[in-house]
């Protein structure tokens, strides 16, 4: 059977993050990608200049169209800025009995622009964390979920991961890409215990879409039947190689994208 994954997220007109990055990642990892667009953004490598929210009823219509027809193996959830849209997505996951859900709580773009409204954070925690197999916040997103300071070391990341589990998540991967030091360390925490995933930190400005890409790569692995930890291992290798190859691209004048198709060109 053909492995299928669906991304429910915002569109990035610059092509480096969001729906566009997710679909590129699915294709690069041998998975057919479908999409539910929850927001439109006007953005490029320099920043976000506008956000147009998709009405919740049309998000529902997209979910019903895609999931009623396709045999979906995994779902990646990205930017959801409105409480009504978050509730619509949660209802859709229940309606179609989706279990392999990777929630990337996208809150701030690489450029620093805010993407998730304050009033939406509590709804996301209540309605989507318990429905997700994995939640993948970066350091700043983990802190915002918990309304606390950004973790500055491994012990702080572990404490915050445990706190996010107490919010209802089944597993959490706190991404350390915004940290410091020679290694980019990601922490997986679940009821089974903890595990660190490390890779060399790459010196480049081309990091637009890294979080979207990692979470969609994990979803691609789950769609192909991998267990959670092997899916994370594969995704970590993929995003590291995509960042290493990003300087081969010359895209825009700001934070450029990673190279999703680095194996081919």
N, C-alpha and C positions, 0 to 999 in steps of 0.2 A: 504493500500500500504506500501511497505517497504521503509523506509526513507534512502536516499542515499546521501552521501557527498563525495566530491573529494578533495584531497590535491594535490596542485601543489607546489613542494618544492624540497629540496635536501635530499639525502639519508645520514643518519648517521650510519656508519658501527658499531658504538658502541651500537646502539639501543635505546639511551635515548632521542634523539631529532629528528627533521626533520620528514621525511616521516614515520619513524618507530613509533615515538611518536604520530603522528597524527592518524595513523591507529589504534593504541592501544586505543587512546581516543575515536575515533568513536565507536569502538566495545564496550568499557566499558559503553557508553551512549546509546546503543541500535540502532546504526546507521551502515548501511553497508558502508564500506569505499573502494573507488577506488583511484588510484593515477596516477599522471603525474610526472615523475622524471626529474627535471631540472638540477641537478648536482649530482655528486657522491663525497662524502668526505671520506677520510681516517682519522678517528678520534676515540678516546676513551674517558674515563673520565678525561684524563690528557691534552687533547688538540687535535688540528687539525694538521695533518702532510701532507695533500695533498688534492687538489680539482681538480676534472676532470669535466669540463663543458660538458653538453649534447648539441649537435648542435641544433640550433633553429628549423631546419626543422624536426628533430626527436621529439622535444617537440610538434610541431604542429601535427605530426602524432599521438602521444599519445592522445592529446586533441581530435582530430577528432575521433579516435577509441572509446574513452570512452564516450564522450558526444553524439555521434550519436546513441549510443545503450542504455545507461542508462538514467533513468529519474532522473536527478541530482537535489537535493533540495537545496544544498548549496555548496560553494567552499571556501576552505581555501588556501591562497597563502602564502608561506614561502620564503625560500632562493631562490633568482633569482640573479645571479651574473653578467650576461651579458646583455648589452642593447638590442641585437637582440632577446634574449629569452624573455625579458620583453615585447617587442613589439609583439612577437608571442603570448604570453599569453593574452595580451590585445585584439588582433585580435580574438583569440579564444573565449573570453568572449562575444564579440560582435556577433560573428558568431552563437553562441548557446544561445544568449539572457539570460545570467546569471546575476541575480540581487542580490541574497543573497551571496555576496562576502565578506569574511573577509580577509583583507590584514595585515599580520604580517611582517613589514619591517625588516626582519632579517639582521642585519649588523655586529654584533659581537657575537661570541660564548661565553658561560659561562666562558670558559678558557681564554678569551681575544683575541682570534684569529679573524682577520678581515674576514668577509664573503661576504661583498658587496663592489665592487670596486667603487672608487670615481666617475668615469664616468657614472656609472649606476644610481646614486642617482637622478639626474635630470630627467632621462627617467622614473624612477619609479614614481616620483612625477607627471610628465606630463601625463603618459599613464595609471597608475593604480589607483592613488588616486581618480580621478573622477568616476571610474568604481566600486568602493568599497562601500558596505553598511557600513562598519566599518573598521577603521585603528587602529591597536593595538601596537603602539611603546612603548618600555620601556623608562625610563628617558633619557638614552644616545642616543637612536635612535631618540627620539623627538628632542633632541638638534641638532643632525646631520642633520635631515631633514630641520631644520631651520637655520643651520650654526650659532649656538649660544651656550652659556654655558648651562650646565645641570641645570635644575630647582632644587632648594634646599628646596622649601616649597610649600604649596598649592596655594598660589597666583601666584607663578612662573609657576606651572603646568597649572593653568587656563589660563594664558596669552599665554603659548605655545599651548595649545589645541585650543584656538581661532585662533591663527596664522595658525595652520595646517588646520583648516576649511577654512581659506581664500585661502589656496593652492588648494582647490577643493574637499577636503574630505567631505562626507555627515555626518559622525559622527566619532569621535575619542575617543579611550579609552587609556589614558596614564597610563601605569602600574607603580606602585610605589614600586615594589618589590626590586629594588636596592636602595631604600631610607633608612632612618634611623628611629628609634623610635619603640615603641611597636606595632604599627599597620602598616599593608601593605595596603596602600590606593590607589585605582585606580579611575581615574576621567573619566567619560563619558561626552562628550560635543557634542551637536548637535544644530540644529536650534531650537529645542524644549526646550533647556536649558541645565543645568548641573546636574549631580548626582554623588555622591561619593559611592564607594563600598569598604567596609573595612573588614579586617579579621586580627586576631592576626599574628604577624610576628613570624615565626618558626625558632628556632635556629638549623640549620642543614647545612652541606656541600652539601647535596644531592639536588641540585637545577638545575641539568642539564636537559634542555628541558622544563622548567616551562613556558616560553613564548609560545613555540610551542603548548604545551598542553592546555593552557588557550584559545588561539585563535581557536584551533581545537574543543575545547569543546563548544565554542560559535557557531561555524559553525554547530556542531551536533544539538544544540538546534534549530537553524534556519531551518535545514533540517527536523526536526520533527514538524515544524509549529509554534514554539514559536516566539513571538515578540522579538525585540532586547533586551529590558531591562530584561525580564524574562530569556532569553538565557544567558545573562551576569551573572545574579544572580546564576543560576544553575552552570555555568562554574566556578564562583568564589568559590562556595562551593566545587565543585569537585577538583579543583587544591589545595585548602587548605587541604582537607582531604588526597590527594595524597602526599603532602609534609609532613604532619604529619606522614604518614605511611612509608615514604621513609627510615627511619632508620631500618625498618624491613628487608630491602634488604642489601646484601653485594655484591656490584657490583663495581669492579675496585678499583683503588688506588687514585682517584682524586675526582672530583665532580660527585657523583653518580646520577642516575636518580630518578625521583619521582616514586611512586608506582601506576601505572595506574590501576592495578587490585586489589586495596586494599580491595574492598568489597568481594573478593572471596578467596584470599590467602595471 
